[in-house]
Amino acid sequence: MKFEERRRRCIEFGLYMVQEQCTVRRVAEVKGISKSTVHKDLTVFLPIWDSGLYKSVRRVLDRNKAERHIRGGRATRKKLKGKKKK
C-alpha cells in the first residue's frame, strides 16, 4: 500500500470514530476492512500523522474499553432472553 493511501485511510478511520463515537468493530464494518487493520491504523500509524486526532481517538478507545463489560452483559442477556427454560 502506498504511503499516502494509508495516511488518508488512517485519518478517515479516526475522523469517523470520533464523529460517530463508535467502536473499532463498527468502523471496520462500515469501511469494509478487518478490525485488526483498523486497530493497527488507529493505534500505530495515526499518532505519527495526526497526534491531535489520535488523542481524540484514544479517548473513544479508552471509553469503549471501560464499557465493554456492560455491552457484553447486554448481549448475553439478549441472547438468553430468546431461549426458554427446560
The first five atom37 places (N, CA, C, CB, O) and aatype in JSON, in Angstrom:
{
  "aatype": [12, 11, 13, 6, 6, 1, 1, 1, 1, 4, 9, 6, 13, 7, 10, 18, 12, 19, 5, 6, 5, 4, 16, 19, 1, 1, 19, 0, 6, 19, 11, 7, 9, 15, 11, 15, 16, 19, 8, 11, 3, 10, 16, 19, 13, 10, 14, 9, 17, 3, 15, 7, 10, 18, 11, 15, 19, 1, 1, 19, 10, 3, 1, 2, 11, 0, 6, 1, 8, 9, 1, 7, 7, 1, 0, 16, 1, 11, 11, 10, 11, 7, 11, 11, 11, 11],
  "atom_mask": [
    [1, 1, 1, 1, 1],
    [1, 1, 1, 1, 1],
    [1, 1, 1, 1, 1],
    [1, 1, 1, 1, 1],
    [1, 1, 1, 1, 1],
    [1, 1, 1, 1, 1],
    [1, 1, 1, 1, 1],
    [1, 1, 1, 1, 1],
    [1, 1, 1, 1, 1],
    [1, 1, 1, 1, 1],
    [1, 1, 1, 1, 1],
    [1, 1, 1, 1, 1],
    [1, 1, 1, 1, 1],
    [1, 1, 1, 0, 1],
    [1, 1, 1, 1, 1],
    [1, 1, 1, 1, 1],
    [1, 1, 1, 1, 1],
    [1, 1, 1, 1, 1],
    [1, 1, 1, 1, 1],
    [1, 1, 1, 1, 1],
    [1, 1, 1, 1, 1],
    [1, 1, 1, 1, 1],
    [1, 1, 1, 1, 1],
    [1, 1, 1, 1, 1],
    [1, 1, 1, 1, 1],
    [1, 1, 1, 1, 1],
    [1, 1, 1, 1, 1],
    [1, 1, 1, 1, 1],
    [1, 1, 1, 1, 1],
    [1, 1, 1, 1, 1],
    [1, 1, 1, 1, 1],
    [1, 1, 1, 0, 1],
    [1, 1, 1, 1, 1],
    [1, 1, 1, 1, 1],
    [1, 1, 1, 1, 1],
    [1, 1, 1, 1, 1],
    [1, 1, 1, 1, 1],
    [1, 1, 1, 1, 1],
    [1, 1, 1, 1, 1],
    [1, 1, 1, 1, 1],
    [1, 1, 1, 1, 1],
    [1, 1, 1, 1, 1],
    [1, 1, 1, 1, 1],
    [1, 1, 1, 1, 1],
    [1, 1, 1, 1, 1],
    [1, 1, 1, 1, 1],
    [1, 1, 1, 1, 1],
    [1, 1, 1, 1, 1],
    [1, 1, 1, 1, 1],
    [1, 1, 1, 1, 1],
    [1, 1, 1, 1, 1],
    [1, 1, 1, 0, 1],
    [1, 1, 1, 1, 1],
    [1, 1, 1, 1, 1],
    [1, 1, 1, 1, 1],
    [1, 1, 1, 1, 1],
    [1, 1, 1, 1, 1],
    [1, 1, 1, 1, 1],
    [1, 1, 1, 1, 1],
    [1, 1, 1, 1, 1],
    [1, 1, 1, 1, 1],
    [1, 1, 1, 1, 1],
    [1, 1, 1, 1, 1],
    [1, 1, 1, 1, 1],
    [1, 1, 1, 1, 1],
    [1, 1, 1, 1, 1],
    [1, 1, 1, 1, 1],
    [1, 1, 1, 1, 1],
    [1, 1, 1, 1, 1],
    [1, 1, 1, 1, 1],
    [1, 1, 1, 1, 1],
    [1, 1, 1, 0, 1],
    [1, 1, 1, 0, 1],
    [1, 1, 1, 1, 1],
    [1, 1, 1, 1, 1],
    [1, 1, 1, 1, 1],
    [1, 1, 1, 1, 1],
    [1, 1, 1, 1, 1],
    [1, 1, 1, 1, 1],
    [1, 1, 1, 1, 1],
    [1, 1, 1, 1, 1],
    [1, 1, 1, 0, 1],
    [1, 1, 1, 1, 1],
    [1, 1, 1, 1, 1],
    [1, 1, 1, 1, 1],
    [1, 1, 1, 1, 1]
  ],
  "atom_positions": [
    [[0.85, -1.18, 0.0], [0.0, 0.0, 0.0], [0.89, 1.24, 0.0], [-0.97, 0.0, 1.23], [1.93, 1.28, 0.66]],
    [[0.47, 2.2, -0.73], [1.25, 3.43, -0.83], [1.09, 4.25, 0.46], [0.81, 4.26, -2.05], [0.05, 4.22, 1.12]],
    [[2.14, 4.96, 0.77], [2.2, 5.78, 1.97], [1.01, 6.72, 2.09], [3.48, 6.58, 1.99], [0.35, 6.78, 3.13]],
    [[0.73, 7.45, 1.02], [-0.33, 8.46, 1.07], [-1.72, 7.83, 1.22], [-0.29, 9.32, -0.2], [-2.59, 8.4, 1.86]],
    [[-1.91, 6.66, 0.62], [-3.2, 5.95, 0.76], [-3.42, 5.54, 2.21], [-3.24, 4.71, -0.15], [-4.51, 5.72, 2.75]],
    [[-2.38, 4.99, 2.84], [-2.51, 4.57, 4.24], [-2.75, 5.77, 5.14], [-1.26, 3.81, 4.7], [-3.58, 5.71, 6.05]],
    [[-2.05, 6.84, 4.89], [-2.23, 8.07, 5.69], [-3.67, 8.57, 5.59], [-1.25, 9.16, 5.21], [-4.29, 8.9, 6.61]],
    [[-4.19, 8.64, 4.37], [-5.57, 9.08, 4.15], [-6.56, 8.15, 4.85], [-5.87, 9.13, 2.64], [-7.52, 8.61, 5.47]],
    [[-6.32, 6.85, 4.75], [-7.21, 5.86, 5.37], [-7.2, 5.98, 6.89], [-6.8, 4.45, 4.96], [-8.26, 5.91, 7.52]],
    [[-6.04, 6.16, 7.48], [-5.93, 6.31, 8.94], [-6.72, 7.52, 9.42], [-4.46, 6.43, 9.37], [-7.46, 7.44, 10.4]],
    [[-6.55, 8.63, 8.75], [-7.25, 9.85, 9.14], [-8.75, 9.69, 8.94], [-6.73, 11.06, 8.33], [-9.54, 10.15, 9.76]],
    [[-9.15, 9.03, 7.85], [-10.57, 8.78, 7.6], [-11.18, 7.92, 8.72], [-10.76, 8.08, 6.23], [-12.26, 8.22, 9.22]],
    [[-10.48, 6.85, 9.11], [-10.95, 5.99, 10.2], [-11.06, 6.77, 11.5], [-10.01, 4.78, 10.38], [-12.05, 6.64, 12.23]],
    [[-10.05, 7.57, 11.78], [-10.04, 8.35, 13.03], [-11.17, 9.35, 13.08], [0.0, 0.0, 0.0], [-11.85, 9.47, 14.1]],
    [[-11.38, 10.06, 12.01], [-12.47, 11.04, 11.96], [-13.83, 10.37, 12.13], [-12.44, 11.83, 10.65], [-14.69, 10.87, 12.85]],
    [[-14.01, 9.23, 11.47], [-15.29, 8.52, 11.58], [-15.52, 8.07, 13.03], [-15.31, 7.3, 10.62], [-16.61, 8.23, 13.57]],
    [[-14.49, 7.51, 13.64], [-14.64, 7.01, 15.01], [-14.98, 8.15, 15.98], [-13.35, 6.3, 15.47], [-15.84, 7.98, 16.85]],
    [[-14.33, 9.28, 15.84], [-14.57, 10.41, 16.75], [-15.96, 11.02, 16.49], [-13.47, 11.49, 16.57], [-16.68, 11.33, 17.44]],
    [[-16.33, 11.2, 15.24], [-17.63, 11.79, 14.93], [-18.78, 10.91, 15.38], [-17.74, 12.05, 13.45], [-19.76, 11.41, 15.92]],
    [[-18.66, 9.61, 15.15], [-19.75, 8.68, 15.48], [-19.65, 8.12, 16.9], [-19.75, 7.54, 14.49], [-20.58, 7.49, 17.39]],
    [[-18.51, 8.36, 17.57], [-18.27, 7.81, 18.91], [-18.54, 6.3, 18.92], [-19.16, 8.53, 19.96], [-19.26, 5.8, 19.79]],
    [[-17.97, 5.6, 17.96], [-18.26, 4.17, 17.79], [-17.04, 3.31, 18.11], [-18.73, 3.9, 16.37], [-15.98, 3.81, 18.49]],
    [[-17.2, 2.01, 17.94], [-16.16, 1.05, 18.25], [-15.31, 0.74, 17.01], [-16.77, -0.24, 18.81], [-15.68, 1.09, 15.89]],
    [[-14.18, 0.09, 17.24], [-13.32, -0.37, 16.14], [-14.12, -1.33, 15.26], [-12.02, -1.06, 16.69], [-14.02, -1.3, 14.04]],
    [[-14.92, -2.18, 15.9], [-15.74, -3.14, 15.16], [-16.69, -2.41, 14.2], [-16.55, -4.02, 16.14], [-16.86, -2.84, 13.06]],
    [[-17.29, -1.34, 14.64], [-18.23, -0.58, 13.81], [-17.5, 0.1, 12.65], [-18.96, 0.49, 14.66], [-17.99, 0.09, 11.52]],
    [[-16.33, 0.69, 12.92], [-15.55, 1.32, 11.85], [-15.2, 0.27, 10.8], [-14.25, 1.98, 12.42], [-15.33, 0.52, 9.6]],
    [[-14.75, -0.9, 11.24], [-14.36, -1.97, 10.32], [-15.55, -2.41, 9.47], [-13.79, -3.17, 11.1], [-15.42, -2.63, 8.27]],
    [[-16.71, -2.55, 10.1], [-17.92, -2.97, 9.4], [-18.32, -1.96, 8.32], [-19.08, -3.18, 10.39], [-18.59, -2.32, 7.18]],
    [[-18.35, -0.69, 8.7], [-18.77, 0.38, 7.77], [-17.77, 0.55, 6.63], [-18.93, 1.7, 8.53], [-18.17, 0.74, 5.48]],
    [[-16.48, 0.49, 6.94], [-15.45, 0.73, 5.93], [-15.08, -0.53, 5.15], [-14.21, 1.29, 6.58], [-14.34, -0.46, 4.17]],
    [[-15.58, -1.69, 5.59], [-15.33, -2.94, 4.86], [-13.9, -3.42, 4.95], [0.0, 0.0, 0.0], [-13.32, -3.86, 3.96]],
    [[-13.34, -3.35, 6.14], [-11.94, -3.76, 6.34], [-11.86, -4.48, 7.69], [-10.96, -2.51, 6.29], [-12.77, -4.34, 8.51]],
    [[-10.81, -5.24, 7.94], [-10.73, -6.03, 9.16], [-10.53, -5.17, 10.41], [-9.6, -7.05, 9.05], [-9.98, -4.07, 10.33]],
    [[-10.99, -5.69, 11.55], [-10.82, -4.98, 12.82], [-9.35, -4.8, 13.15], [-11.53, -5.73, 13.96], [-8.95, -3.76, 13.68]],
    [[-8.54, -5.81, 12.84], [-7.1, -5.72, 13.13], [-6.45, -4.57, 12.38], [-6.4, -7.02, 12.78], [-5.64, -3.83, 12.94]],
    [[-6.82, -4.42, 11.13], [-6.25, -3.34, 10.3], [-6.68, -1.98, 10.83], [-6.69, -3.49, 8.83], [-5.87, -1.06, 10.94]],
    [[-7.97, -1.87, 11.17], [-8.47, -0.6, 11.71], [-7.75, -0.27, 13.01], [-10.0, -0.66, 11.94], [-7.3, 0.86, 13.19]],
    [[-7.63, -1.24, 13.9], [-6.99, -1.01, 15.2], [-5.53, -0.62, 15.01], [-7.09, -2.26, 16.08], [-5.05, 0.32, 15.65]],
    [[-4.81, -1.33, 14.14], [-3.4, -1.0, 13.9], [-3.25, 0.39, 13.29], [-2.76, -2.05, 12.98], [-2.37, 1.16, 13.69]],
    [[-4.09, 0.71, 12.32], [-4.03, 2.05, 11.71], [-4.26, 3.14, 12.76], [-5.07, 2.17, 10.59], [-3.57, 4.16, 12.76]],
    [[-5.23, 2.91, 13.64], [-5.58, 3.94, 14.64], [-4.56, 4.04, 15.77], [-6.94, 3.64, 15.22], [-4.35, 5.14, 16.3]],
    [[-3.94, 2.95, 16.16], [-3.05, 2.99, 17.32], [-1.57, 3.09, 16.97], [-3.26, 1.78, 18.15], [-0.78, 3.59, 17.77]],
    [[-1.18, 2.63, 15.78], [0.24, 2.66, 15.41], [0.56, 3.8, 14.45], [0.65, 1.33, 14.77], [1.51, 4.55, 14.68]],
    [[-0.23, 3.94, 13.4], [0.1, 4.91, 12.36], [-0.5, 6.3, 12.59], [-0.36, 4.39, 11.04], [0.15, 7.3, 12.3]],
    [[-1.71, 6.37, 13.11], [-2.35, 7.68, 13.31], [-1.56, 8.62, 14.21], [-3.74, 7.48, 13.89], [-1.47, 9.81, 13.9]],
    [[-0.96, 8.14, 15.32], [-0.19, 9.07, 16.16], [0.98, 9.73, 15.42], [0.34, 8.35, 17.37], [1.39, 10.84, 15.76]],
    [[1.51, 9.05, 14.43], [2.63, 9.58, 13.65], [2.15, 10.74, 12.77], [3.28, 8.47, 12.78], [2.84, 11.75, 12.63]],
    [[0.96, 10.58, 12.17], [0.49, 11.54, 11.18], [-0.4, 12.64, 11.72], [-0.24, 10.82, 10.12], [-0.41, 13.74, 11.18]],
    [[-1.16, 12.36, 12.78], [-2.07, 13.38, 13.32], [-2.26, 13.15, 14.81], [-3.45, 13.35, 12.58], [-3.19, 12.46, 15.22]],
    [[-1.38, 13.72, 15.6], [-1.41, 13.46, 17.05], [-2.66, 14.03, 17.73], [-0.17, 14.05, 17.7], [-3.15, 13.45, 18.7]],
    [[-3.17, 15.14, 17.22], [-4.39, 15.71, 17.8], [-5.59, 14.8, 17.61], [0.0, 0.0, 0.0], [-6.35, 14.56, 18.55]],
    [[-5.75, 14.29, 16.4], [-6.84, 13.35, 16.13], [-6.64, 12.06, 16.93], [-6.92, 13.03, 14.61], [-7.6, 11.49, 17.44]],
    [[-5.38, 11.62, 17.04], [-5.09, 10.41, 17.8], [-5.56, 10.54, 19.26], [-3.59, 10.08, 17.75], [-6.09, 9.6, 19.83]],
    [[-5.35, 11.72, 19.86], [-5.77, 11.92, 21.25], [-7.28, 11.77, 21.39], [-5.33, 13.31, 21.75], [-7.76, 11.2, 22.37]],
    [[-8.02, 12.27, 20.42], [-9.48, 12.12, 20.43], [-9.88, 10.66, 20.24], [-10.12, 12.99, 19.34], [-10.79, 10.16, 20.91]],
    [[-9.2, 9.98, 19.32], [-9.48, 8.55, 19.08], [-9.16, 7.76, 20.34], [-8.66, 8.01, 17.87], [-9.9, 6.85, 20.72]],
    [[-8.06, 8.09, 20.99], [-7.64, 7.36, 22.2], [-8.71, 7.49, 23.29], [-6.28, 7.9, 22.73], [-8.97, 6.53, 24.01]],
    [[-9.33, 8.66, 23.41], [-10.4, 8.84, 24.4], [-11.58, 7.92, 24.09], [-10.87, 10.31, 24.43], [-12.16, 7.32, 25.0]],
    [[-11.93, 7.81, 22.81], [-13.04, 6.93, 22.41], [-12.66, 5.47, 22.69], [-13.39, 7.12, 20.9], [-13.47, 4.71, 23.22]],
    [[-11.44, 5.08, 22.34], [-10.98, 3.71, 22.57], [-10.99, 3.38, 24.07], [-9.57, 3.5, 21.98], [-11.42, 2.3, 24.47]],
    [[-10.52, 4.3, 24.88], [-10.49, 4.08, 26.33], [-11.9, 3.96, 26.9], [-9.73, 5.21, 27.03], [-12.15, 3.12, 27.76]],
    [[-12.81, 4.81, 26.43], [-14.19, 4.73, 26.9], [-14.81, 3.38, 26.51], [-15.03, 5.89, 26.32], [-15.48, 2.74, 27.31]],
    [[-14.57, 2.96, 25.27], [-15.1, 1.68, 24.81], [-14.56, 0.53, 25.65], [-14.76, 1.45, 23.33], [-15.3, -0.4, 25.98]],
    [[-13.29, 0.6, 25.99], [-12.69, -0.45, 26.81], [-13.32, -0.48, 28.19], [-11.16, -0.25, 26.92], [-13.56, -1.55, 28.75]],
    [[-13.58, 0.68, 28.74], [-14.19, 0.76, 30.07], [-15.64, 0.26, 30.06], [-14.14, 2.2, 30.59], [-16.12, -0.24, 31.08]],
    [[-16.32, 0.38, 28.93], [-17.73, 0.0, 28.84], [-17.95, -1.4, 28.28], [-18.47, 0.98, 28.0], [-19.09, -1.85, 28.22]],
    [[-16.91, -2.1, 27.88], [-17.11, -3.36, 27.17], [-17.79, -4.42, 28.01], [-15.8, -3.89, 26.68], [-18.53, -5.25, 27.47]],
    [[-17.57, -4.44, 29.31], [-18.22, -5.45, 30.16], [-19.74, -5.22, 30.2], [-17.63, -5.42, 31.59], [-20.51, -6.17, 30.33]],
    [[-20.15, -3.97, 30.09], [-21.58, -3.65, 30.08], [-22.21, -4.13, 28.77], [-21.8, -2.12, 30.27], [-23.28, -4.74, 28.78]],
    [[-21.54, -3.83, 27.65], [-22.05, -4.27, 26.35], [-22.11, -5.78, 26.26], [-21.19, -3.71, 25.22], [-23.05, -6.34, 25.69]],
    [[-21.11, -6.46, 26.82], [-21.09, -7.92, 26.81], [-22.25, -8.5, 27.6], [0.0, 0.0, 0.0], [-22.86, -9.48, 27.19]],
    [[-22.54, -7.89, 28.74], [-23.67, -8.35, 29.57], [-25.0, -8.17, 28.86], [0.0, 0.0, 0.0], [-25.87, -9.03, 28.93]],
    [[-25.15, -7.06, 28.17], [-26.39, -6.81, 27.42], [-26.56, -7.82, 26.29], [-26.39, -5.39, 26.85], [-27.66, -8.32, 26.06]],
    [[-25.47, -8.13, 25.61], [-25.53, -9.08, 24.5], [-25.91, -10.47, 25.02], [-24.18, -9.14, 23.76], [-26.72, -11.17, 24.4]],
    [[-25.34, -10.86, 26.15], [-25.66, -12.15, 26.73], [-27.11, -12.2, 27.18], [-24.74, -12.45, 27.91], [-27.81, -13.19, 26.94]],
    [[-27.57, -11.16, 27.81], [-28.96, -11.09, 28.27], [-29.92, -11.2, 27.08], [-29.22, -9.78, 29.04], [-30.92, -11.92, 27.13]],
    [[-29.6, -10.49, 26.01], [-30.44, -10.53, 24.82], [-30.45, -11.93, 24.22], [-29.95, -9.5, 23.77], [-31.49, -12.43, 23.8]],
    [[-29.29, -12.57, 24.19], [-29.17, -13.93, 23.62], [-29.99, -14.92, 24.46], [-27.68, -14.37, 23.56], [-30.71, -15.75, 23.91]],
    [[-29.86, -14.82, 25.78], [-30.54, -15.77, 26.65], [-32.03, -15.51, 26.77], [-29.93, -15.74, 28.02], [-32.8, -16.42, 27.08]],
    [[-32.45, -14.29, 26.52], [-33.87, -13.94, 26.62], [-34.69, -14.71, 25.6], [-34.06, -12.43, 26.42], [-35.85, -15.04, 25.87]],
    [[-34.13, -14.99, 24.46], [-34.82, -15.73, 23.41], [-34.95, -17.22, 23.68], [0.0, 0.0, 0.0], [-35.78, -17.89, 23.06]],
    [[-34.14, -17.76, 24.6], [-34.17, -19.2, 24.91], [-35.15, -19.45, 26.04], [-32.77, -19.72, 25.29], [-35.26, -18.66, 26.97]],
    [[-35.87, -20.58, 25.94], [-36.8, -20.95, 27.0], [-36.13, -21.93, 27.96], [-38.09, -21.55, 26.41], [-35.28, -22.73, 27.56]],
    [[-36.54, -21.87, 29.23], [-36.02, -22.8, 30.22], [-36.7, -24.15, 30.06], [-36.22, -22.25, 31.66], [-37.87, -24.22, 29.7]],
    [[-35.95, -25.2, 30.32], [-36.5, -26.56, 30.2], [-37.1, -27.02, 31.51], [-35.42, -27.54, 29.76], [-37.6, -28.14, 31.59]]
  ]
}
